[in-house]
Structure formats: C-alpha cells, structure tokens
C-alpha cells in the first residue's frame, strides 16, 4: 500500500473509528493510521492512547477479524504494528 495524506478532519474520524464495536473497522482504522503520512502530532497522541486502552483489555484486543481474504488476523497484532509506526513517526 502506498502512503497517503489524510486531512485533519479525516484523521479525527479514523481515530474515532478505533473505538468501533466491530473489530474489522477498528483494524481498518489502525491500518489507515499506519499508512498515513504526516499525521498531526495530536492525532498521534490520541491514537496511541486509544490503542493502548484497547490493548489493555484482552476482550477487546483479542477479537478475531474476518477479513475478506480469510487470513487468520488478530486485532492486537495490527494494533501493535500501528503503535510501532506511530512511535517511529513521533521521532
């Protein structure tokens, strides 16, 4: 996937989507954050906090995903990858 830019309003919507009850929406939001270039610093901070809250709750973080390609993805793996990208962008 090619990196892309999200406008500030879109960044807010993506961060809010991390709280979705549907694991696939939460994972999709995390993937958008991973591939977004030039996230606002406040977006990085809020997204990091929300991801850490999800990861602290095993019921939320261990939800299985049902992606269209039927791979065995776990939400927590995607969230950890996103945290790593956010940390690298903050440097």
C-alpha positions in Angstrom: 0.0 0.0 0.0 1.3 3.5 -0.9 1.5 6.1 1.9 -1.1 8.8 1.6 -2.1 12.0 3.4 -5.3 12.5 5.4 -6.8 15.9 6.1 -7.2 16.8 9.8 -10.9 16.1 9.9 -10.3 12.7 8.3 -7.7 11.9 10.9 -10.2 12.6 13.6 -12.7 10.2 12.1 -10.1 7.5 11.7 -9.1 7.8 15.3 -12.7 7.7 16.4 -13.2 4.5 14.4 -10.6 2.8 16.6 -13.4 2.6 19.2 -15.8 0.7 16.9 -17.5 -2.4 18.3 -16.6 -4.2 15.0 -13.1 -5.5 15.1 -12.7 -5.1 11.3 -13.5 -1.4 11.5 -11.0 -0.9 14.3 -8.3 -2.8 12.4 -9.1 -0.8 9.2 -8.7 2.4 11.1 -5.4 1.2 12.5 -4.2 0.3 9.0 -5.1 3.7 7.7 -3.1 5.3 10.5 -0.1 3.1 9.6 -0.1 4.2 6.0 -1.0 7.8 6.6 1.9 10.2 6.1 2.2 13.4 8.1 -0.2 12.7 10.8 -0.8 15.7 13.1 1.0 15.3 16.5 -2.3 15.5 18.4 -3.6 12.7 16.1 -0.6 10.5 17.0 -1.1 11.2 20.7 -4.8 10.4 20.8 -4.5 7.4 18.6 -1.7 6.0 20.7 -3.8 6.4 23.9 -6.8 4.7 22.3 -4.8 1.8 21.0 -3.1 1.3 24.4 -6.6 1.3 26.1 -7.8 -1.4 23.6 -4.6 -3.5 24.1 -5.1 -3.3 27.9 -8.4 -5.0 27.6 -7.9 -8.7 26.4 -11.6 -9.0 25.4 -11.3 -6.1 23.0 -7.8 -6.6 21.8 -8.1 -10.4 21.1 -11.1 -10.1 18.9 -10.7 -12.1 15.7 -11.0 -10.4 12.4 -12.9 -11.8 9.5 -11.2 -10.1 6.5 -12.4 -10.8 3.0 -9.3 -12.9 2.2 -10.0 -15.2 5.1 -6.5 -14.8 6.6 -6.2 -15.5 10.3 -5.6 -12.0 11.5 -5.8 -10.8 15.1 -6.7 -7.3 16.1 -3.9 -7.0 18.6 -1.2 -7.8 16.0 -2.4 -4.9 13.8 -2.7 -2.6 16.8 0.9 -3.4 17.9 2.1 -2.7 14.4 0.3 0.6 14.4 1.8 1.6 17.7 5.3 0.9 16.3 4.6 3.1 13.2 3.2 5.9 15.4 6.3 5.8 17.7 8.6 6.0 14.7 6.7 8.9 13.2 6.9 10.8 16.6 10.7 10.7 16.4 
